[in-house]
């Protein structure tokens, strides 16, 4: 069953250099009990897409009139801040990319967790505190009963990340948006967090959007994957389809540039060039300046359409329209 549906999400940012296109016609859905992975380099639009679900993009973000973020047939882009309160932190909960910036440094971590719980549920201070302690314990923070009264700057980076995940899960959200949730963690704690998220999905039929640069991590975590580049979805499908049968040149390049623990002899091939600045967005295919299979007078002229090449495996590339 579909939990949330994103249709034709298109965002410009109003800047001193004019209106810059950051997301272009992004459409996908997340089902109950599903982990949807989103991968791509920095600047590909992953976090902007995630923040759109909770209307957390900067005030200079301009949404196209045809853009829709649908939850139970309600377009959340039509709601103001006050009407978004029931959705932010309760229906949708987010683990942000920067744990240091996600907690107020002058307020104890426990007080912030308790306040969030009491915004969404009728809980006493003691009940909210106890649930917060349980959430901190569940993500591997030792002696949570005492550490809950510390400030974020007294935690290590990994502990702050775990505390943020605990805070996000404490409200029992319908959808968890995890933006690089394991970046600051060692592999042991990373595995613990992944297993915790999977257990929450299984126990409560929760949906998850899991954003990461780590394709190997998505291979063992996600059900489906979206590959994004410069604000566009260039390939999508099941984990097996995308990682074992990649069809877009960008997806292939991402895989070739990732280390393979089972093949130490494999040579890493970095992707040539860089992601262009938004003000330098190319006409036609956004990947044209880095693509090894560039088609002259095609890729530089026309934006490729999205084509289904097998069941639920989609690609946006001129190579599949020739």
N, C-alpha and C positions, 0 to 999 in steps of 0.2 A: 504494500500500500504506500502511495506517495505521501511523504511527510511535508516536503517543501518543494516548490517548483519555481525555477528562475527562467524567465522568458525575455529574450531580446534585450538583455541588460547592456546598456550603452551609456558610458559616462565620459563627460568632458570635465576638465578642471580649468577654471577661469584663473589665468595667471597674467603676469606683466607681459608675457610674450604672446598673449591671446588665449583662446580656448584650445586646449590640448586634449586629444582623444586618448583616453587611458584604457577603456574597455569597449570592445566593438562586437555587438550582437552575440553576447554570451548567453547560452541557453543550456540548462541541464536540470535534473531533478535528483533529490535524495529520498530514498525509501526508508521506511521504518526498519530498524535492524540492519542497516547497511552502512559500511564504511566506504566513503567515496574519497579517493586520493586525488590531490591536485599537485602536479609537479611542473617545474619549469625554473629557469634561471631567475635571479633577482631582477625585478623590473618587468616581469611577465604579466603581472596583474593578479596574482594569486591572493594577496592580502586585501587588495581593493575589492575583489569579488566577495571575499568572506565578510568584510566589514559592511558591505551593502545589505546583507541580510538583516543586520541590526541597526542600519542607518548610522554608522559610526565613522563614515568618511568625513574628511574636512568640509567646512562650510562652503568652500569654493567648488565643491562637486556639483555638477549639473547633470541630472538624470534625463535621458530621452523620454519623451512623453509615452512612447510605446513600451518602455521597460516595466517589467512586473516581477515582484517577488511575492509569490502566493503561498499563504499558509491558511488552510481551511477556507479557501476562496477569497481571502482578504489580501488585497495588494498592500503590503506593508510600506511601500514607498509613498502611499497616500496619507500615512499617519504622521502626526506631529510628535514631538518629544514626549509629551504627557501620555499620549495614547500608546506609545511604544514601551512604556514602563513594564506592563505585564509580559512583554516579549523578551526584553533585554534581561538576561540573567536568570530567567525562569524557563520560558519556552525554548529560547536559544541561549546558550552559554558559551563563552569564548575564552580560550587560553591564548593570551597574546604572545607575540614573538619576543618582546623585551620584558623579562620578569622584573628587572630593577625599576622600570617605569610604570609597572602595573599596580604597585602598592604605594599608598601614601606613606612616605618615610617617617612622618611625625605621629602616626597612629599605629597602635599595636596591630599585628596581623589578625589576632583573634577578634578585636573590635570590628575590623573591616569585614570579616567573615560573618560575624553575628549580625551586623547591620544589614548586609545583603540578604540574609535569611529572613530577617524580620520585615523587610520591605515586601517580600513575596508571600510570607506565611505568618499566621498568627501563632508565634512561638514566644515563650517566656525567655528571659535572658539566660536562665540556666539550661533550658532545653536547646536553645540555639547554640550555646557554648558547647554542650555535650555533643551535638551533631557535628560541630566544627572540629572538635577533638577527634571524633571517629573518622572524619574525612581526612584529616592530616595523618592519622595513623595508617589509613588504607593506602596512602601513597608512599609509605616507607619513611616517614619522619619519626625518629625515635623520641620517646619521652614527650609526646605531643601535649600531654596535660600541662607541662610547664612551659614548653617552647611556644605555645599559643600566645603567651603574653609578651613575646619578644617583638622587636621591630624588624622590618624587612632588611635593614642594613646589617643586622646581627646574624643574618642567614647567609650561607654561601650561595653562589649562583645556582647550583643544583637544587639546594633546599628551597630557594625562592621559586624555582620552576615547579617543584613538586607542590609547594603551598598554593601556587596559582591554579594548578590542576585540581587540587583538593577543593578550592573555593568554587571552581566552575562546576564540579560534580555534586557539591553539597546540596544544591537546589533541585536535584533530580530532573535535569532538563530533558526536553524531547529531542533536541539536536545539540550536539557538542561540536563547536568549531575549534579545532586544534591547529594553531598556526605555529609550526616548528616546535611542537611540544617537548621534544627530547633533545634539543640542540645542546643544552648545557650539561647534559647528564652523561655519566659513564655508562658503559654497555650493560652493566648489571642492573642499574636503576632504569635504564632505557627499556630493557626487557620487562621489568616489573611494571612500568607505566603502560606499555603496550598491552600486557596481559590484563591489567586493570581495566583499560578502555574496552578491550574485547569482552571482558566479563560483564561490564556495564551494558554493553550492546546486547549480549545474550540474555541477561537477567531482566532488562527493562525494555527491550525492543527499541532502544535509543538509536537515532541516526547520528552519524559522525562525518564531518568534513575534515579530512586529515591533510594538512599542507606541509610539504617537505621537499628538500632538494634530493633526498636519499631514496633512489629508486629501489635499492635492496630492501629498505625498510618498508616501502609500500608493497613490495612483493609478498611480504609475510604478514601484512596488516590489512590492506584494502581489498574490497570486492571489485570495484571498478576504478579506473584512472582517467583523469583528464590531463592532457598535456597542453600547457598554455605557453604562448609566446607573444609578446607585445600586445597583450589585452585580447587575444583571440584563442579559442580552443582549436588547436591544429589536429589533434587526434584524441579519440576517446574510445573506450571499450572495457572489457573485463581485464583484470590483471594479466591473465594468461594471454589474451589476444594482443595486448599492447606490448608486453615485455618479451614474448616469444615470437611474435610476428609483427614487429613495428613496420609501418608503411610510410610514415612521413619522414623526410630527410632529417628533420629536427629531432624526432624521437630516436631515430637510429644514432644520431650524433650524441645525444645525451647518454645512451646506453654504452656507446663506444668510449665515452669519456669517464665512465664509472669503473672503479676497481672491481675485480672479480676474485673473491677469496678462493675459489676453486681452481683458478687458473693464474698462477703467479707469473707465468711467462707472457701473459697477455699484455700487449703494449697499449698504454693509455693514449688516446687520440683526442687532444683538446679541440673544442669547437673554435674554428678560426673567427677572428673579428670579435665584435662586441655587440650587445643589444643596443640599438640606436636610442638616442634620446627621444622623448615624445615629440619635441619640436622638429625632429628630423625623420618623422615617421614616413617610410617610403610608400609610394603609390604602388598598387598591385599587391603581390604577396609580401607580407611583412618579413619573411625570412630570406628574401631574395639575395641580399648582400652577403649572406654567409652560406648559401646553399651550393653544394657541389653538383647539383643536378639542375641548375638554373636553365630555363628555357627562354631564349631571347625573344623579345616582342610579345611575350605571353606573361611571364612572371612579373615583369616590370610594368605591365599595363593593366592587368585585370586581377582583382581579388578572387581567389579560387572559391568555388562553391563547396558546401559540405556534401560528401557522398558516403553512403553506406556500402562498404565493400564486403561485409559479411554480417550476419545477425548481430546487431548492436555494436558493431565496430565501424566507427565513423572517421573520416579523414577529410581534411581541407587542403588539397594539393592538386596543382595542374597535371601532375604526372598521372593521376587517375581519371583525368578527363580527356586525355589525348586518345 
